[in-house]
Amino acid sequence: MKAICIESVEGKPELFLRDVPRPEPKEDEVLIRVKCAGVNFADLYRAAKHLGNAGDTPHAIAGLEMTGEVVALGRGVRGMAVGTRVMGFATGAYAEYCCVHDRHLLTVPDALSWAQAASTAGNFVTAHDALVTNGEMKPGEAVLVQAASSGVGIAAVQIARLLGAGLVMGTSTTPAKLERLSQLGLQLGIDSVRGDFAEAVLEATRGAGADVIIENIGGDTLPGDIRCAAVKCRIINVGRLGKWIGEVNLDEHSRKRIRLIGVTFRTRTAEEIAEVIQRAGAVLLPALQAGTIAPVIDRTYPLDAAAEAQEFMRAGRHFGKLVLEVA
């Protein structure tokens, strides 16, 4: 089969299209004929294994998210049939075939195309886990999404509105992206280049602050998060598009009784990943079928242009998902 493999060139990880053996499903796994693969920010690190204990890639195949059709079942698989359209996380997703634990998959709603399905798990499942499971967002609460025009940010904005947030705020460095986000449910777009986002949040909430903050940037914005956090705010450290290290005013952190929570799939067990995916699916699948929420696609690339797609993502000019069309 064709696959995009990570190989070291003078100490740097590079991507190459290779012919490698088709994998065979192990116990509790299904073999999937991949239709499309999603490109994620984590892919830029070019690590062959990002999903903790979720899989194995003997040929260092890139990618962690895909959609496709089940073509074979491993021993012990229940509730899954050959021919089922599925989407989900998968180690080695940039390939014509991959094997995935059966509980790490969701059935693709009829309303979604293959490209849309490849744009769902990485962003919407991650955003649901951050906002609902860890952020414990309640109807009526004020939510701030940092880097709201990122993939997880776009999903978080939609999920917050779906679940009844009282005020959905988000930051971006590009006014045109904030305008597009307003069509997806963003109520207050904050141009983080032109102004102080923390002051904007405090003004919009009449000094109360944000109840939940989805932090996709990192150390650059963490001090401002503390400033505009409400009492008992939950700050969820999802991504680090900026600095990995930041200062925290510990007195304010303590005074406001803020919870700073880190989330990742890298250290989760296979069972923990399954729980996250199935919990999110119960909420997201009906909304995706109804069109209440929807993946946003910026552009698609053929599989052999994976390196080009990653470089376009690195430049940060996209709005929505970049997708590799495999079949």
Disulfide bonds with the S-S distance in Angstrom:
none
